[in-house]
Amino acid sequence: MSMATIARKPVAQFVPSSSPSKATRIQPGRSLGLKRMEIPTLLKVITSGLRWSAVESFLQESGFTQLQLAQYLGIPVRTLARRKEVGGLDENESERLLRLSEIYDATLDLFNGDKADAREWLLSPVRGLNNSRPIDYARTDYGAREVRNLIGRIEHGVFS
């Protein structure tokens, strides 16, 4: 067999999955109960602060406790309780919650909708993140990108 024949022979063939593409499934704020919106509108919502109903939607959807959420947001539980009284989060807390929501939604997709497995993975040390918990890594934007990258590698079967 000549080198030209070998070079033309395909090594693998891409076969699209039957599931909807990630691009159509990804919706910022899905687990917050936010309707589909364009990014500029979403940024305005974040700037003005997420309403408490978004927090409640996330807690119900994810199964996280208020204590776990307060720890992720970097605020005392009592401050979270005050946010409930005033009806919503401030801008920084809203941005952090949206980041956690996106990570949670991606993890939920990774575990085919199994909420318990997704939550357990987020709260357990992961070798691909230097034995840190994904929820801890995702406290910063840079760390959240690393968690998203890890989820992508796992989805595509890349050893991590």
ROLOSE-976207 format. One line per 3 residues: number of its first residue (from 1); their letters; for each residue x, y, z of N, C-alpha, C, CB. Coordinates in steps of 0.001 Angstrom, whole numbers, padded with zeros to 6 digits. Glycine has a CB too. Layout:
% ROLOSE-976207
NUM	a	X/Y/Z/X/Y/Z/X/Y/Z/X/Y/Z; ...
% end
This chain:
% ROLOSE-976207
1	msm	000846/-001163/000000/000000/000000/000000/000896/001231/000000/-000965/-000005/001214; 000621/002172/-000879/001463/003360/-000985/001130/004366/000113/001299/004010/-002361; 002028/005289/000346/001828/006329/001341/000635/007207/000970/003094/007179/001487
4	ati	000401/007416/-000317/-000725/008243/-000757/-002043/007576/-000392/-000657/008497/-002277; -002108/006237/-000513/-003329/005517/-000152/-003564/005594/001343/-003253/004052/-000603; -002508/005443/002114/-002626/005514/003570/-003062/006909/003998/-001292/005139/004243
7	ark	-002514/007941/003380/-002820/009313/003761/-004287/009653/003501/-001918/010280/003006; -004907/009036/002463/-006293/009353/002131/-007296/008561/002959/-006538/009099/000670; -006871/007496/003577/-007791/006656/004332/-008170/007344/005643/-007164/005270/004605
10	pva	-009481/007559/005880/-009868/008231/007120/-009595/007352/008339/-011349/008615/007075; -009117/007975/009387/-008815/007259/010616/-010093/007045/011416/-007772/008024/011452; -010916/008057/011497/-012168/007969/012244/-013201/008827/011540/-011983/008418/013728
13	qfv	-014429/008499/011756/-015501/009267/011146/-016347/009888/012249/-016366/008379/010212; -016621/011172/012104/-017463/011864/013078/-018914/011491/012841/-017273/013399/012989; -019582/011080/013903/-021003/010777/013828/-021702/011663/014843/-021290/009254/014095
16	pss	-022557/012584/014375/-023224/013465/015332/-024108/012671/016271/-024049/014523/014606; -024181/013144/017533/-025027/012457/018503/-026484/012757/018214/-024665/012871/019940; -027364/011909/018739/-028779/012121/018536/-029350/013128/019516/-029516/010821/018650
19	sps	-028555/013469/020552/-029030/014442/021531/-028889/015845/020959/-028251/014313/022863; -029663/016787/021482/-029538/018163/020992/-028136/018682/021243/-030574/019082/021663; -027690/019551/020372/-026333/020069/020521/-026224/020904/021782/-025929/020898/019297
22	kat	-024996/021008/022288/-024756/021801/023490/-025183/023246/023261/-023271/021739/023898; -024971/023739/022053/-025323/025127/021777/-026807/025377/021980/-024925/025499/020361; -027639/024407/021662/-029072/024619/021833/-029502/024334/023263/-029857/023742/020866
25	riq	-028743/023540/024008/-029132/023217/025376/-028677/024265/026372/-028575/021878/025767; -027582/024956/026079/-027037/025908/027032/-027916/027152/027055/-025575/026273/026680; -028381/027478/028238/-029195/028670/028449/-028761/029273/029767/-030734/028342/028443
28	pgr	-028098/030424/029733/-027675/031031/030998/-028849/031218/031948/-026999/032374/030741; -028661/030767/033171/-029685/030952/034182/-030809/029935/034155/-030255/032284/034043; -030631/028839/033442/-031686/027825/033338/-032138/027351/034711/-031200/026633/032512
31	slg	-031200/027019/035596/-031564/026513/036922/-032009/027625/037871/-030392/025767/037528; -031916/028874/037420/-032407/029996/038208/-033861/030312/037860/-031527/031229/037984; -034387/029598/036876/-035755/029849/036445/-035873/031076/035563/-036648/030002/037639
34	lkr	-034749/031553/035029/-034791/032715/034147/-035224/032278/032759/-033415/033423/034093; -036052/033094/032137/-036447/032790/030767/-035263/033065/029849/-037694/033624/030339; -035311/032500/028668/-034229/032705/027695/-034163/034192/027362/-034454/031845/026392
37	mei	-032954/034750/027484/-032788/036162/027165/-031435/036391/026526/-032942/037030/028422; -031332/037458/025789/-030076/037842/025157/-029097/038291/026239/-030300/038969/024103; -027810/038196/025953/-026771/038530/026919/-026895/039971/027440/-025404/038326/026289
40	ptl	-027141/040983/026590/-027270/042342/027147/-028392/042455/028185/-027523/043339/026022; -029501/041774/027956/-030607/041786/028909/-030202/041069/030189/-031860/041131/028298; -029525/039936/030043/-029058/039188/031207/-028097/040033/032043/-028375/037883/030767
43	lkv	-027218/040773/031384/-026281/041639/032106/-027016/042726/032884/-025288/042277/031132; -028091/043261/032320/-028891/044264/033041/-029551/043646/034271/-029968/044872/032111; -030026/042403/034125/-030640/041704/035261/-029605/041510/036371/-031225/040328/034816
46	its	-028401/041122/035995/-027333/040912/036971/-026976/042227/037648/-026088/040300/036298; -026840/043287/036875/-026474/044596/037417/-027508/045092/038419/-026314/045611/036289; -028774/044857/038128/-029824/045304/039046/-030024/044311/040197/-031142/045497/038286
49	glr	-029459/043130/040084/-029558/042114/041140/-030660/041113/040858/-029802/042773/042488; -030322/039842/041028/-031314/038782/040842/-032365/038844/041939/-030638/037400/040827; -033582/038584/041586/-034667/038542/042560/-034551/037278/043404/-036042/038602/041855
52	wsa	-035166/037314/044569/-035116/036170/045471/-035740/034937/044835/-035823/036497/046779; -036708/035115/043956/-037342/033968/043295/-036318/033159/042499/-038477/034443/042366; -035286/033815/041959/-034226/033093/041241/-033417/032246/042217/-033295/034082/040489
55	ves	-033164/032784/043410/-032442/032033/044446/-033256/030800/044837/-032166/032929/045698; -034547/031002/045078/-035416/029880/045444/-035461/028827/044343/-036829/030378/045743; -035547/029269/043092/-035551/028320/041974/-034274/027498/041962/-035714/029057/040637
58	flq	-033134/028176/042163/-031862/027458/042153/-031780/026455/043301/-030698/028443/042236; -032163/026881/044488/-032103/025974/045638/-033004/024755/045419/-032514/026713/046930; -034183/024977/044894/-035101/023867/044641/-034566/022951/043542/-036488/024398/044256
61	esg	-034073/023528/042465/-033573/022742/041329/-032331/021950/041705/-033265/023656/040142; -031398/022591/042395/-030092/021981/042653/-030069/021090/043895/-029055/023058/042798; -030916/021390/044864/-030872/020648/046118/-029814/021160/047073/-030632/019202/045842
64	ftq	-029129/022242/046725/-028168/022848/047643/-028924/023457/048808/-027300/023918/046926; -028266/023524/049951/-028866/024166/051119/-028538/025658/051086/-028357/023512/052444; -029241/026421/051895/-028933/027852/051991/-027528/028053/052546/-029971/028577/052880
67	lql	-027104/027187/053458/-025749/027279/054000/-024713/027068/052888/-025545/026239/055132; -024896/026038/052063/-023959/025786/050961/-023930/026963/049994/-024341/024499/050211; -025109/027509/049694/-025162/028651/048781/-024485/029869/049391/-026612/028982/048422
70	aqy	-024744/030146/050655/-024113/031288/051323/-022592/031136/051312/-024629/031421/052776; -022104/029925/051577/-020660/029692/051551/-020099/029957/050159/-020336/028253/051991; -020787/029491/049133/-020315/029723/047769/-020307/031217/047448/-021195/028965/046758
73	lgi	-021363/031918/047855/-021458/033350/047573/-020487/034166/048417/-022875/033835/047811; -019937/033543/049474/-018983/034235/050333/-019649/035198/051293/-017985/034974/049497; -020876/034849/051707/-021602/035703/052650/-022120/034846/053805/-022780/036447/051941
76	pvr	-022319/035456/054976/-022909/034706/056090/-024354/034309/055774/-022859/035542/057389; -024820/033252/056395/-026197/032788/056199/-027180/033895/056579/-026471/031510/057035; -026854/034652/057615/-027740/035740/058049/-027869/036799/056953/-027210/036384/059353
79	tla	-026785/037082/056247/-026851/038044/055139/-027747/037506/054035/-025436/038345/054582; -027647/036206/053775/-028527/035593/052774/-029986/035726/053211/-028161/034098/052558; -030248/035562/054503/-031608/035727/055028/-032081/037172/054841/-031663/035332/056528
82	rrk	-031186/038138/055039/-031556/039542/054811/-031857/039799/053344/-030436/040477/055284; -031120/039116/052461/-031384/039271/051023/-032797/038791/050690/-030338/038486/050185; -033230/037759/051393/-034599/037269/051195/-035599/038340/051620/-034838/035958/051992
85	evg	-035323/038989/052735/-036214/040032/053247/-036326/041213/052284/-035721/040520/054603; -035203/041601/051667/-035232/042736/050739/-035646/042322/049326/-033866/043405/050694; -035676/041029/049069/-036195/040549/047789/-035192/040189/046725/-037061/041540/047248
88	gld	-033898/040247/047039/-032936/039868/046014/-031495/040044/046426/-033183/040650/044791; -030608/039682/045514/-029170/039745/045736/-028594/041029/045174/-028477/038541/045111; -027398/041385/045619/-026721/042526/045013/-026019/042063/043735/-025703/043169/046010
91	ene	-025367/042985/043053/-024757/042698/041757/-023684/041602/041842/-024148/043968/041185; -022776/041708/042812/-021699/040720/042930/-022240/039331/043267/-020697/041158/043997; -023179/039276/044181/-023782/037996/044555/-024552/037400/043373/-024720/038175/045770
94	ser	-025214/038265/042621/-025967/037809/041447/-025044/037203/040406/-026756/038966/040833; -023912/037858/040183/-022954/037339/039212/-022402/035981/039663/-021803/038343/039008; -022102/035860/040953/-021595/034591/041472/-022648/033489/041359/-021156/034751/042933
97	llr	-023905/033831/041654/-024963/032825/041551/-025183/032402/040106/-026267/033359/042142; -025123/033338/039181/-025256/032970/037766/-024116/032050/037354/-025277/034232/036869; -022898/032330/037825/-021746/031476/037520/-021970/030072/038072/-020447/032080/038101
100	lse	-022452/029966/039314/-022729/028659/039894/-023842/027952/039128/-023106/028798/041371; -024849/028699/038730/-025955/028127/037960/-025459/027535/036644/-027025/029193/037687; -024573/028239/035960/-024032/027736/034696/-023205/026466/034920/-023170/028816/034016
103	iyd	-022407/026462/035985/-021617/025276/036304/-022545/024119/036667/-020631/025567/037463; -023556/024394/037467/-024509/023349/037848/-025224/022796/036615/-025538/023897/038859; -025691/023681/035734/-026399/023236/034530/-025506/022372/033641/-026908/024444/033739
106	atl	-024241/022764/033494/-023304/021971/032689/-023054/020613/033342/-021969/022729/032504; -022942/020602/034658/-022742/019339/035379/-023971/018457/035270/-022415/019602/036855; -025134/019056/035342/-026384/018309/035190/-026451/017667/033810/-027602/019232/035411
109	dlf	-026044/018403/032786/-025983/017822/031434/-024987/016670/031381/-025598/018899/030399; -023838/016849/032040/-022814/015806/032071/-023357/014516/032673/-021596/016281/032862; -024186/014648/033710/-024748/013485/034388/-026161/013140/033894/-024774/013730/035886
112	ngd	-026459/013554/032670/-027728/013220/032012/-028952/013520/032867/-027735/011766/031637; -028922/014657/033547/-030073/015102/034312/-030188/014546/035716/-031277/014765/033584; -029232/013744/036161/-029277/013184/037511/-028795/014242/038508/-028406/011888/037610
115	kad	-029751/014871/039200/-029441/015979/040103/-028559/015559/041268/-030717/016582/040632; -028826/014396/041836/-028036/013930/042984/-026585/013701/042577/-028637/012631/043569; -026358/013068/041431/-024989/012828/040964/-024282/014142/040628/-024997/011907/039733
118	are	-025003/015065/040011/-024405/016354/039668/-023986/017096/040931/-025389/017209/038846; -024870/017150/041922/-024571/017832/043183/-023393/017155/043890/-025815/017843/044103; -023402/015819/043923/-022314/015090/044588/-020979/015382/043916/-022590/013574/044578
121	wll	-020949/015409/042581/-019707/015686/041862/-019202/017093/042192/-019917/015534/040340; -020113/018064/042233/-019717/019440/042529/-019164/019596/043941/-020898/020368/042342; -019622/018741/044856/-019232/018864/046257/-018122/017895/046672/-020432/018647/047129
124	spv	-017578/017134/045725/-016546/016140/046034/-015211/016530/045393/-016983/014739/045549; -014097/016174/046036/-012792/016430/045423/-012667/015704/044087/-011660/015997/046369; -012093/016409/043108/-011956/015878/041753/-010478/015928/041365/-012837/016685/040731
127	rgl	-009970/014807/040888/-008556/014719/040533/-008172/015736/039459/-008227/013313/040054; -009049/015964/038497/-008763/016907/037412/-008664/018357/037855/-009814/016797/036368; -009034/018615/039114/-008933/019968/039681/-007998/019962/040887/-010332/020502/040089
130	nns	-006959/019146/040803/-005960/019050/041863/-006592/018635/043192/-005233/020383/042024; -007542/017698/043115/-008273/017168/044274/-009044/018236/045044/-007314/016482/045210; -009469/019267/044339/-010340/020295/044922/-011774/020016/044496/-009898/021732/044483
133	rpi	-012700/020578/045245/-014112/020437/044897/-014447/021437/043779/-015029/020668/046155; -015170/021009/042752/-015529/021933/041678/-016237/023190/042176/-016405/021231/040679; -017099/023060/043185/-017805/024233/043696/-016835/025243/044298/-018842/023817/044739
136	dya	-015751/024771/044899/-014746/025681/045451/-013934/026332/044338/-013814/024932/046416; -013583/025548/043337/-012826/026068/042198/-013616/027157/041484/-012476/024934/041217; -014925/026976/041415/-015782/027878/040639/-016097/029186/041351/-017064/027186/040301
139	rtd	-015491/029438/042487/-015748/030700/043204/-015187/031907/042474/-015156/030639/044600; -014210/031682/041627/-013659/032769/040817/-013962/032488/039355/-012123/032926/041045; -013930/033526/038559/-014201/033354/037135/-013174/032428/036492/-014205/034709/036426
142	yga	-011918/032614/036838/-010862/031777/036268/-011052/030310/036671/-009476/032280/036723; -011357/030080/037938/-011595/028719/038403/-012820/028105/037738/-011762/028703/039915; -013872/028908/037535/-015076/028410/036868/-014758/027981/035436/-016181/029487/036871
145	rev	-013880/028737/034771/-013467/028328/033410/-012763/026976/033442/-012532/029393/032778; -011951/026743/034467/-011272/025457/034584/-012276/024322/034811/-010251/025498/035729; -013308/024582/035616/-014341/023567/035844/-015081/023290/034535/-015339/024028/036952
148	rnl	-015444/024341/033802/-016126/024152/032508/-015238/023378/031543/-016515/025517/031889; -013949/023707/031520/-013022/022974/030644/-012962/021500/031029/-011609/023594/030708; -012916/021214/032323/-012889/019832/032784/-014166/019104/032368/-012714/019776/034308
151	igr	-015310/019738/032539/-016574/019125/032132/-016550/018817/030637/-017766/020051/032473; -016043/019748/029850/-015929/019528/028399/-015017/018362/028073/-015412/020783/027712; -013889/018263/028782/-012971/017147/028524/-013635/015818/028894/-011650/017328/029320
154	ieh	-014348/015795/029995/-015025/014557/030410/-016094/014174/029395/-015656/014720/031816; -016854/015168/028923/-017906/014903/027927/-017335/014304/026646/-018663/016194/027599; -016132/014725/026303/-015512/014256/025068/-014559/013083/025282/-014774/015387/024412
157	gvf	-014572/012535/026481/-013777/011344/026746/-012296/011567/026871/-014005/010378/025698; -011891/012794/027160/-010477/013099/027330/-010100/012785/028766/-010162/014587/026975; -009080/011974/028954/-008644/011599/030294/-008264/012844/031061/-007461/010612/030241
160	s	-008851/013016/032229/-008561/014232/033024/-008192/013846/034415/-009761/015195/033049
% end
